[in-house]
Amino acid sequence: MKMNAYVAGVGMTTFGRMMDRGMKSTGGEAIETAIADAGLQKSDIQAAWMSNAAAGVLTGQECIRGQVVLRGIGMGGLPVVNVENACASASTAFNQACAMVTAGAYDVVLACGVEKMYLEDKAKVFGAFMGAVDVEQLKSILDGLQKSAAASGATEASKSAGKNRSMFMDIYAAAARGHMERYGTTIEHFAMVSAKNAYHGSLNPRAQFRDSLTVEEVLASPMIAEPLTRPMCSPIGDGAAAVVIVSERKMRELGLTRPVRVAASVLRSGWDHGPAAEGVAEVCSREAFEQAGIGPGDLSLVELHDASAPAEIMGYESIGLCAKGEGGPLVASGATRLGGRVPVSTSGGLLRKGHPIGATGIAQIVEITEQIQGRSGARQVAGAKAGLSHNGGGSIGTDAAAQCVSILTAA
């Protein structure tokens, strides 16, 4: 579906460890900031798509998550759609909100993602990720990860998956080892991603981690699951992000001075396919570029789903920034660093900005919107005109369970 929607306002909390704040607090802050940024009132919002992935497991809040957050800031009476789609929950909410505006159902809507992940019981937190795979296949998945690790001599990756870390780090580690074997990608390439994103995150006042890291420091950090050291793995986090989306008619009525157009938004689920075939990220990216009428070479920046450092390198290849196997050399060239040809994860990415899973996709939209509007401060991409958001979630077989790719452009 070709989109005809505009981002009128954005809001986002700092991401991080917030033991004293819940979803109502962070979600309310992000929503009120986005509505004010749009120059609107709460009463102007006609419908809301509210994203959350793990509250049912982690806090026990099921069924009415979005309504609880909205009522906490005095917003009731709205059609509210609660969205859960693993780590792609927020981008799914954004996609569906834009689709309804494009279809003419509404003129002013809200899309918000919110997550509360820091709890005293860490095993409960890491266990939440177990539900983002086919649980009927869970034992065979864990057995397969252990066999893959043992076959490659990866001692850390062969134990504790899902106990003291998200099992997805082991899934990413196995994919990373395969990429290294097929293409000659090195652990130094992965460390370059983490160091680059640490530099970007050091410039972002809302990032969870703001300390800079060198490649050497990344490599010397504790090993989590070979070849991933700690800075190569995205952290859990608390936080929220929100956007106000309007129709073209409403955009003109409001007289927005720096409108940002949703040029494309493509949502798909993965499918069973061979290892050499295109995956869901490749298909979504190609369709998004076709909808937007631009190509990878026209992008000013990318917010990529770097849940691990290898995922960013593989993401370069999936969205067409380079050919298969060339992701490592691309990061080594400096092309994806601020000042390079196409800066990637200027926010610091999931690795440094943080990854409150139900908020991540909309946080990417916030970053791209602010970049296009020229208000990203020290990390501003000069002359930013077009940005791509790549947000995936869950795992079934050898592909993401859900994938959303959106492109925003200056209107």
The 8 nearest C-alpha neighbors of each residue, nearest first, counted from 0:
[[1, 2, 98, 265, 264, 290, 263, 101],
 [2, 0, 290, 263, 3, 262, 264, 291],
 [1, 3, 263, 101, 4, 262, 0, 261],
 [4, 2, 101, 261, 1, 246, 247, 5],
 [3, 5, 246, 261, 97, 245, 101, 2],
 [6, 4, 260, 245, 244, 261, 259, 7],
 [5, 7, 244, 259, 8, 243, 245, 260],
 [8, 6, 37, 243, 244, 5, 245, 258],
 [9, 7, 37, 36, 33, 243, 242, 6],
 [10, 8, 33, 242, 365, 241, 36, 243],
 [11, 9, 33, 29, 32, 241, 240, 30],
 [10, 12, 240, 29, 239, 241, 13, 362],
 [13, 11, 239, 29, 238, 14, 240, 25],
 [12, 14, 205, 206, 238, 15, 11, 207],
 [15, 13, 238, 207, 237, 206, 353, 12],
 [16, 14, 207, 236, 237, 17, 13, 238],
 [15, 17, 237, 236, 117, 18, 14, 207],
 [18, 16, 19, 20, 15, 237, 117, 21],
 [17, 19, 20, 16, 117, 118, 21, 237],
 [18, 20, 17, 21, 16, 24, 117, 118],
 [21, 19, 17, 18, 24, 25, 22, 23],
 [22, 20, 24, 23, 115, 25, 19, 18],
 [21, 23, 25, 24, 26, 115, 113, 114],
 [24, 22, 68, 26, 21, 27, 25, 71],
 [23, 25, 27, 22, 21, 26, 20, 28],
 [24, 26, 28, 22, 27, 239, 238, 23],
 [27, 25, 239, 23, 29, 22, 28, 24],
 [26, 28, 30, 24, 25, 29, 23, 72],
 [27, 29, 25, 31, 26, 30, 32, 24],
 [28, 30, 10, 11, 32, 26, 240, 241],
 [31, 29, 33, 27, 32, 241, 28, 26],
 [30, 32, 34, 28, 33, 29, 27, 35],
 [31, 33, 10, 29, 35, 30, 34, 36],
 [34, 32, 10, 9, 8, 36, 30, 35],
 [35, 33, 37, 31, 36, 39, 32, 8],
 [34, 36, 38, 32, 37, 33, 39, 31],
 [35, 37, 8, 33, 34, 38, 32, 9],
 [38, 36, 8, 7, 34, 35, 39, 33],
 [39, 37, 35, 36, 34, 40, 8, 253],
 [38, 40, 37, 34, 35, 43, 41, 36],
 [41, 39, 42, 43, 34, 35, 38, 44],
 [42, 40, 43, 44, 34, 39, 74, 31],
 [41, 43, 40, 44, 45, 74, 39, 75],
 [44, 42, 41, 40, 45, 39, 107, 108],
 [45, 43, 108, 107, 42, 41, 46, 109],
 [44, 46, 108, 107, 43, 77, 105, 47],
 [47, 45, 78, 108, 77, 44, 79, 109],
 [48, 46, 109, 79, 108, 110, 49, 80],
 [49, 47, 110, 80, 92, 79, 81, 109],
 [50, 48, 81, 111, 65, 82, 110, 112],
 [51, 49, 112, 82, 89, 88, 357, 111],
 [50, 52, 357, 113, 83, 114, 112, 53],
 [51, 53, 357, 83, 85, 54, 88, 356],
 [52, 54, 55, 56, 57, 51, 127, 114],
 [55, 53, 57, 58, 56, 60, 59, 52],
 [54, 56, 59, 61, 60, 53, 57, 58],
 [57, 55, 54, 53, 59, 58, 127, 60],
 [56, 58, 54, 55, 59, 53, 124, 123],
 [59, 57, 54, 60, 55, 56, 115, 53],
 [58, 60, 55, 56, 57, 61, 54, 53],
 [61, 59, 55, 54, 58, 64, 62, 63],
 [60, 62, 55, 63, 59, 64, 54, 56],
 [61, 63, 64, 60, 81, 55, 65, 66],
 [64, 62, 66, 65, 61, 67, 81, 60],
 [65, 63, 67, 66, 62, 61, 60, 68],
 [66, 64, 49, 68, 67, 63, 81, 69],
 [65, 67, 69, 63, 68, 64, 70, 79],
 [66, 68, 64, 70, 65, 69, 71, 63],
 [69, 67, 23, 71, 65, 66, 70, 26],
 [70, 68, 74, 66, 71, 67, 72, 65],
 [71, 69, 73, 74, 72, 67, 68, 75],
 [70, 72, 68, 69, 73, 23, 67, 27],
 [73, 71, 70, 69, 74, 27, 68, 23],
 [72, 74, 70, 71, 75, 69, 41, 68],
 [73, 75, 70, 69, 72, 41, 76, 71],
 [76, 74, 77, 70, 73, 69, 66, 78],
 [75, 77, 78, 74, 79, 46, 45, 70],
 [78, 76, 46, 75, 79, 45, 47, 74],
 [77, 79, 46, 47, 80, 76, 45, 48],
 [80, 78, 47, 77, 48, 46, 81, 66],
 [79, 81, 48, 49, 82, 47, 78, 65],
 [82, 80, 49, 65, 50, 48, 79, 83],
 [83, 81, 50, 49, 92, 88, 80, 51],
 [82, 84, 88, 52, 51, 50, 85, 81],
 [83, 85, 88, 87, 86, 82, 52, 392],
 [84, 86, 392, 87, 88, 393, 52, 83],
 [85, 87, 392, 356, 88, 357, 391, 84],
 [88, 86, 392, 391, 85, 84, 90, 390],
 [87, 89, 84, 83, 91, 357, 85, 86],
 [90, 88, 360, 92, 112, 50, 91, 361],
 [89, 91, 360, 93, 92, 87, 88, 361],
 [90, 92, 94, 88, 89, 93, 87, 95],
 [93, 91, 89, 95, 48, 90, 94, 110],
 [92, 94, 90, 96, 91, 110, 95, 97],
 [95, 93, 91, 97, 92, 96, 264, 90],
 [94, 96, 98, 92, 97, 93, 91, 99],
 [95, 97, 93, 99, 98, 94, 92, 48],
 [98, 96, 100, 94, 95, 99, 4, 101],
 [97, 99, 95, 101, 96, 100, 102, 94],
 [100, 98, 102, 96, 101, 97, 104, 95],
 [99, 101, 105, 97, 103, 102, 98, 104],
 [100, 102, 3, 98, 99, 103, 2, 4],
 [103, 101, 99, 100, 104, 98, 105, 3],
 [102, 104, 100, 101, 105, 99, 106, 246],
 [103, 105, 99, 102, 100, 106, 101, 98],
 [106, 104, 100, 103, 107, 99, 45, 108],
 [105, 107, 246, 245, 100, 249, 108, 103],
 [108, 106, 245, 44, 45, 244, 105, 246],
 [109, 107, 46, 244, 44, 45, 47, 243],
 [108, 110, 47, 243, 242, 244, 48, 46],
 [111, 109, 48, 242, 93, 241, 47, 49],
 [110, 112, 241, 49, 240, 50, 242, 48],
 [113, 111, 358, 50, 89, 357, 240, 239],
 [112, 114, 239, 358, 357, 51, 26, 238],
 [113, 115, 355, 357, 237, 238, 51, 358],
 [114, 116, 237, 22, 21, 117, 238, 54],
 [117, 115, 237, 236, 118, 114, 235, 124],
 [116, 118, 16, 115, 236, 18, 237, 119],
 [119, 117, 120, 116, 121, 18, 124, 57],
 [118, 120, 121, 117, 18, 123, 122, 124],
 [121, 119, 118, 123, 122, 124, 117, 125],
 [122, 120, 124, 123, 119, 118, 125, 163],
 [121, 123, 125, 124, 120, 162, 126, 163],
 [122, 124, 126, 121, 120, 125, 127, 57],
 [125, 123, 121, 127, 126, 122, 116, 57],
 [124, 126, 165, 122, 127, 123, 161, 164],
 [125, 127, 123, 128, 129, 124, 161, 122],
 [128, 126, 125, 124, 129, 130, 56, 123],
 [127, 129, 130, 126, 131, 125, 165, 166],
 [130, 128, 126, 127, 131, 132, 166, 161],
 [129, 131, 128, 132, 127, 134, 133, 126],
 [132, 130, 393, 128, 129, 85, 394, 133],
 [131, 133, 394, 130, 134, 395, 393, 129],
 [134, 132, 136, 135, 137, 395, 131, 130],
 [135, 133, 137, 136, 132, 130, 129, 131],
 [134, 136, 133, 137, 138, 132, 139, 140],
 [137, 135, 134, 133, 139, 138, 140, 132],
 [138, 136, 134, 140, 139, 135, 141, 133],
 [139, 137, 141, 140, 136, 142, 135, 134],
 [138, 140, 142, 136, 141, 137, 143, 144],
 [141, 139, 137, 143, 138, 142, 136, 144],
 [142, 140, 144, 138, 143, 139, 137, 145],
 [143, 141, 139, 145, 140, 144, 138, 146],
 [142, 144, 140, 146, 141, 145, 139, 147],
 [145, 143, 141, 147, 142, 146, 148, 140],
 [144, 146, 157, 148, 142, 143, 147, 149],
 [145, 147, 143, 149, 148, 144, 150, 142],
 [148, 146, 144, 150, 145, 149, 143, 151],
 [147, 149, 153, 145, 157, 151, 146, 150],
 [148, 150, 152, 146, 151, 147, 153, 145],
 [149, 151, 147, 148, 152, 146, 153, 145],
 [152, 150, 148, 149, 153, 147, 176, 146],
 [151, 153, 149, 150, 154, 148, 147, 157],
 [154, 152, 148, 151, 156, 225, 149, 155],
 [153, 155, 157, 156, 152, 149, 148, 158],
 [156, 154, 224, 157, 153, 158, 223, 225],
 [157, 155, 224, 153, 154, 158, 148, 225],
 [156, 158, 145, 148, 154, 155, 149, 153],
 [157, 159, 156, 160, 155, 145, 154, 224],
 [160, 158, 162, 163, 161, 157, 164, 156],
 [161, 159, 166, 162, 158, 164, 169, 165],
 [160, 162, 166, 165, 164, 125, 126, 163],
 [163, 161, 159, 160, 164, 122, 125, 126],
 [164, 162, 159, 161, 122, 160, 125, 165],
 [165, 163, 161, 162, 125, 160, 166, 168],
 [164, 166, 161, 125, 167, 168, 128, 160],
 [165, 167, 161, 160, 169, 168, 164, 170],
 [168, 166, 170, 165, 169, 171, 128, 161],
 [167, 169, 171, 166, 170, 165, 172, 232],
 [168, 170, 172, 167, 166, 171, 224, 173],
 [171, 169, 167, 173, 168, 172, 174, 166],
 [172, 170, 174, 168, 169, 173, 175, 167],
 [171, 173, 169, 175, 174, 170, 168, 225],
 [172, 174, 176, 170, 175, 171, 169, 177],
 [175, 173, 171, 177, 172, 176, 178, 170],
 [176, 174, 172, 178, 177, 173, 309, 171],
 [175, 177, 179, 173, 178, 174, 180, 172],
 [176, 178, 174, 180, 175, 179, 181, 173],
 [179, 177, 175, 181, 180, 176, 182, 174],
 [180, 178, 184, 183, 176, 177, 182, 181],
 [179, 181, 177, 178, 183, 182, 176, 184],
 [182, 180, 178, 179, 177, 183, 324, 184],
 [183, 181, 324, 184, 179, 178, 180, 325],
 [182, 184, 179, 180, 181, 185, 178, 324],
 [185, 183, 179, 182, 327, 178, 188, 186],
 [186, 184, 187, 188, 179, 183, 189, 327],
 [185, 187, 189, 188, 190, 226, 184, 218],
 [186, 188, 190, 185, 189, 191, 214, 218],
 [189, 187, 191, 327, 185, 186, 190, 331],
 [190, 188, 186, 192, 308, 191, 187, 309],
 [189, 191, 187, 193, 214, 192, 188, 217],
 [190, 192, 188, 194, 189, 193, 214, 195],
 [193, 191, 195, 189, 190, 194, 308, 196],
 [192, 194, 190, 196, 191, 195, 231, 197],
 [193, 195, 197, 191, 212, 213, 196, 192],
 [196, 194, 192, 198, 197, 193, 191, 336],
 [195, 197, 347, 199, 193, 198, 194, 200],
 [198, 196, 200, 194, 211, 195, 199, 212],
 [197, 199, 201, 195, 211, 196, 200, 194],
 [200, 198, 347, 196, 345, 197, 201, 202],
 [347, 201, 199, 197, 203, 202, 209, 198],
 [200, 202, 209, 198, 199, 210, 203, 211],
 [201, 203, 200, 199, 378, 377, 204, 198],
 [202, 204, 200, 206, 205, 201, 346, 199],
 [205, 203, 206, 202, 13, 201, 209, 200],
 [206, 204, 13, 203, 14, 207, 12, 352],
 [207, 205, 352, 203, 208, 204, 200, 14],
 [206, 208, 15, 352, 14, 353, 351, 205],
 [209, 207, 351, 206, 210, 352, 200, 201],
 [208, 210, 201, 200, 206, 211, 207, 197],
 [211, 209, 201, 208, 212, 197, 200, 198],
 [210, 212, 197, 198, 201, 209, 213, 194],
 [213, 211, 194, 197, 216, 210, 217, 214],
 [212, 214, 216, 215, 194, 217, 211, 191],
 [215, 213, 217, 190, 216, 194, 191, 218],
 [214, 216, 218, 213, 217, 219, 190, 212],
 [215, 217, 219, 213, 218, 214, 212, 220],
 [216, 218, 214, 220, 215, 219, 190, 230],
 [217, 219, 215, 216, 220, 214, 190, 228],
 [218, 220, 216, 217, 215, 221, 228, 222],
 [219, 221, 217, 218, 228, 229, 216, 222],
 [222, 220, 228, 229, 223, 219, 218, 230],
 [221, 223, 228, 224, 227, 229, 220, 225],
 [222, 224, 228, 227, 229, 221, 155, 225],
 [225, 223, 156, 155, 227, 226, 222, 169],
 [226, 224, 227, 153, 156, 172, 155, 223],
 [225, 227, 224, 172, 186, 228, 176, 175],
 [228, 226, 225, 224, 231, 223, 222, 172],
 [227, 229, 222, 223, 231, 221, 220, 230],
 [228, 230, 231, 232, 221, 223, 220, 222],
 [231, 229, 232, 228, 217, 193, 350, 220],
 [230, 232, 308, 229, 307, 228, 227, 193],
 [233, 231, 307, 230, 229, 350, 306, 234],
 [232, 234, 350, 306, 349, 307, 354, 353],
 [235, 233, 353, 354, 236, 232, 350, 349],
 [234, 236, 354, 355, 116, 353, 233, 117],
 [237, 235, 355, 15, 354, 116, 16, 353],
 [236, 238, 115, 355, 15, 114, 116, 14],
 [239, 237, 14, 25, 114, 12, 113, 355],
 [238, 240, 113, 26, 358, 112, 25, 12],
 [239, 241, 11, 29, 362, 112, 10, 361],
 [242, 240, 111, 10, 30, 29, 110, 9],
 [243, 241, 9, 110, 8, 33, 109, 244],
 [242, 244, 109, 8, 7, 108, 6, 33],
 [245, 243, 6, 108, 5, 7, 107, 109],
 [246, 244, 107, 106, 5, 4, 249, 250],
 [245, 247, 106, 4, 249, 248, 100, 250],
 [248, 246, 250, 249, 4, 251, 245, 5],
 [249, 247, 251, 246, 250, 252, 106, 245],
 [250, 248, 252, 246, 251, 247, 245, 253],
 [249, 251, 247, 253, 248, 252, 255, 246],
 [250, 252, 254, 248, 249, 253, 247, 255],
 [251, 253, 249, 254, 250, 248, 255, 247],
 [254, 252, 250, 251, 255, 249, 38, 248],
 [253, 255, 251, 252, 256, 250, 249, 258],
 [256, 254, 253, 258, 257, 250, 251, 7],
 [255, 257, 258, 254, 253, 250, 372, 251],
 [256, 258, 255, 372, 259, 409, 410, 371],
 [259, 257, 255, 410, 256, 260, 7, 409],
 [258, 260, 409, 410, 6, 5, 408, 368],
 [261, 259, 5, 410, 408, 407, 262, 409],
 [260, 262, 407, 4, 5, 263, 406, 2],
 [261, 263, 291, 407, 406, 260, 2, 408],
 [264, 262, 406, 287, 405, 291, 290, 261],
 [263, 265, 405, 404, 94, 287, 406, 266],
 [264, 266, 404, 403, 283, 287, 405, 263],
 [265, 267, 403, 402, 404, 264, 283, 91],
 [268, 266, 402, 401, 403, 269, 265, 279],
 [269, 267, 401, 400, 402, 270, 279, 266],
 [268, 270, 400, 279, 399, 398, 401, 267],
 [271, 269, 272, 268, 398, 279, 400, 278],
 [270, 272, 396, 269, 273, 397, 398, 395],
 [273, 271, 270, 276, 274, 278, 277, 397],
 [272, 274, 276, 275, 271, 277, 397, 278],
 [275, 273, 276, 272, 397, 277, 278, 398],
 [276, 274, 273, 277, 272, 278, 323, 397],
 [277, 275, 273, 274, 272, 278, 281, 271],
 [278, 276, 281, 275, 282, 279, 272, 280],
 [279, 277, 281, 280, 276, 282, 398, 269],
 [278, 280, 282, 269, 281, 283, 402, 268],
 [281, 279, 283, 282, 278, 317, 284, 402],
 [280, 282, 317, 284, 278, 279, 283, 318],
 [281, 283, 279, 285, 284, 280, 286, 278],
 [284, 282, 280, 286, 285, 281, 265, 404],
 [285, 283, 287, 281, 318, 282, 286, 404],
 [284, 286, 282, 288, 287, 283, 281, 289],
 [285, 287, 289, 283, 284, 288, 290, 282],
 [286, 288, 284, 290, 263, 289, 285, 265],
 [287, 289, 291, 285, 293, 290, 286, 294],
 [288, 290, 286, 292, 287, 291, 285, 293],
 [291, 289, 287, 288, 263, 292, 1, 286],
 [290, 292, 262, 288, 263, 293, 289, 287],
 [291, 293, 289, 290, 288, 294, 262, 287],
 [294, 292, 288, 291, 297, 289, 295, 296],
 [293, 295, 296, 297, 288, 292, 298, 289],
 [296, 294, 297, 298, 320, 319, 293, 318],
 [295, 297, 294, 298, 320, 293, 341, 299],
 [298, 296, 295, 294, 293, 299, 385, 384],
 [299, 297, 385, 300, 386, 295, 296, 341],
 [298, 300, 383, 385, 341, 386, 384, 297],
 [301, 299, 386, 342, 341, 298, 343, 387],
 [300, 302, 343, 387, 386, 303, 344, 388],
 [303, 301, 344, 388, 363, 343, 387, 389],
 [302, 304, 389, 305, 344, 301, 388, 311],
 [303, 305, 390, 306, 389, 391, 311, 349],
 [306, 304, 311, 307, 310, 349, 303, 308],
 [307, 305, 233, 349, 304, 232, 350, 310],
 [306, 308, 232, 305, 310, 231, 309, 233],
 [307, 309, 231, 189, 310, 311, 192, 305],
 [310, 308, 312, 311, 307, 189, 175, 313],
 [311, 309, 313, 307, 305, 308, 312, 314],
 [312, 310, 305, 314, 309, 308, 313, 315],
 [313, 311, 326, 309, 315, 314, 310, 327],
 [312, 314, 310, 316, 315, 311, 309, 317],
 [313, 315, 311, 317, 316, 312, 310, 318],
 [316, 314, 320, 312, 313, 317, 318, 326],
 [315, 317, 321, 314, 319, 323, 313, 322],
 [318, 316, 281, 314, 319, 315, 280, 313],
 [319, 317, 284, 316, 315, 281, 320, 314],
 [318, 320, 321, 316, 317, 295, 315, 322],
 [321, 319, 315, 316, 295, 318, 322, 296],
 [322, 320, 316, 319, 325, 315, 326, 323],
 [323, 321, 316, 325, 324, 319, 320, 326],
 [324, 322, 316, 325, 321, 326, 317, 313],
 [323, 325, 182, 326, 322, 327, 316, 184],
 [324, 326, 328, 327, 322, 323, 321, 329],
 [327, 325, 312, 329, 328, 324, 315, 316],
 [326, 328, 188, 329, 325, 330, 184, 312],
 [327, 329, 331, 325, 330, 326, 332, 188],
 [330, 328, 326, 332, 327, 331, 325, 334],
 [329, 331, 332, 333, 327, 328, 335, 334],
 [330, 332, 328, 329, 333, 327, 188, 191],
 [333, 331, 329, 330, 334, 328, 335, 339],
 [332, 334, 336, 330, 331, 335, 339, 329],
 [333, 335, 339, 340, 332, 336, 341, 329],
 [336, 334, 342, 343, 341, 333, 339, 330],
 [337, 335, 342, 339, 333, 334, 338, 195],
 [338, 336, 342, 339, 335, 380, 345, 378],
 [337, 339, 336, 340, 342, 380, 334, 341],
 [340, 338, 334, 336, 337, 335, 341, 342],
 [339, 341, 334, 342, 335, 338, 299, 336],
 [342, 340, 335, 300, 339, 299, 334, 343],
 [343, 341, 335, 336, 300, 337, 339, 345],
 [342, 344, 301, 335, 345, 300, 302, 341],
 [345, 343, 348, 302, 346, 347, 303, 301],
 [344, 346, 347, 199, 343, 342, 378, 348],
 [347, 345, 344, 348, 200, 199, 203, 352],
 [348, 200, 346, 196, 199, 351, 352, 345],
 [349, 347, 344, 350, 346, 352, 351, 305],
 [348, 350, 353, 354, 352, 233, 305, 351],
 [349, 351, 233, 348, 353, 352, 232, 306],
 [352, 350, 347, 208, 353, 200, 349, 348],
 [353, 351, 206, 347, 207, 348, 349, 200],
 [352, 354, 349, 351, 207, 234, 350, 236],
 [353, 355, 349, 356, 235, 236, 359, 234],
 [356, 354, 236, 114, 237, 358, 235, 357],
 [355, 357, 86, 354, 359, 358, 114, 52],
 [356, 358, 51, 52, 112, 114, 88, 113],
 [359, 357, 112, 113, 239, 89, 356, 355],
 [358, 360, 362, 356, 361, 354, 357, 355],
 [361, 359, 90, 89, 363, 362, 390, 358],
 [360, 362, 364, 363, 89, 359, 240, 90],
 [363, 361, 365, 359, 240, 364, 360, 358],
 [362, 364, 361, 366, 360, 365, 302, 388],
 [363, 365, 361, 367, 362, 366, 368, 388],
 [364, 366, 362, 368, 363, 367, 9, 369],
 [367, 365, 363, 369, 364, 368, 370, 362],
 [368, 366, 370, 364, 369, 365, 386, 371],
 [369, 367, 365, 371, 370, 366, 364, 372],
 [368, 370, 372, 374, 366, 371, 367, 375],
 [369, 371, 367, 373, 372, 368, 375, 374],
 [372, 370, 383, 368, 373, 384, 369, 367],
 [373, 371, 369, 370, 374, 257, 368, 259],
 [374, 372, 370, 371, 375, 369, 379, 383],
 [373, 375, 369, 376, 372, 370, 379, 371],
 [376, 374, 379, 370, 378, 369, 373, 377],
 [375, 377, 379, 378, 374, 373, 202, 203],
 [376, 378, 379, 202, 375, 203, 380, 374],
 [377, 379, 376, 375, 202, 380, 345, 199],
 [380, 378, 375, 376, 377, 381, 370, 373],
 [381, 379, 383, 382, 378, 370, 337, 338],
 [380, 382, 383, 379, 373, 338, 299, 370],
 [381, 383, 384, 380, 371, 373, 299, 379],
 [384, 382, 371, 299, 380, 381, 385, 370],
 [383, 385, 409, 371, 408, 299, 382, 386],
 [386, 384, 408, 298, 299, 407, 383, 409],
 [387, 385, 300, 407, 301, 298, 406, 299],
 [386, 388, 406, 301, 405, 302, 407, 389],
 [387, 389, 302, 405, 404, 301, 363, 303],
 [390, 388, 404, 303, 304, 403, 302, 387],
 [391, 389, 304, 403, 87, 360, 402, 388],
 [392, 390, 402, 87, 401, 86, 399, 403],
 [393, 391, 86, 87, 85, 401, 399, 400],
 [392, 394, 131, 400, 85, 399, 132, 401],
 [395, 393, 399, 400, 132, 398, 131, 396],
 [396, 394, 400, 398, 132, 397, 399, 133],
 [395, 397, 398, 394, 271, 270, 399, 400],
 [396, 398, 395, 394, 399, 271, 274, 272],
 [399, 397, 396, 269, 394, 395, 400, 278],
 [398, 400, 394, 401, 393, 269, 392, 395],
 [399, 401, 393, 394, 269, 268, 395, 392],
 [402, 400, 268, 392, 399, 391, 267, 269],
 [403, 401, 391, 267, 266, 390, 268, 392],
 [402, 404, 266, 390, 265, 90, 389, 391],
 [403, 405, 389, 265, 388, 264, 283, 284],
 [404, 406, 264, 388, 263, 387, 265, 403],
 [407, 405, 387, 263, 262, 386, 261, 388],
 [408, 406, 261, 262, 386, 260, 385, 387],
 [409, 407, 385, 260, 384, 259, 410, 262],
 [408, 410, 259, 384, 260, 371, 385, 258],
 [409, 260, 259, 258, 408, 257, 5, 261]]
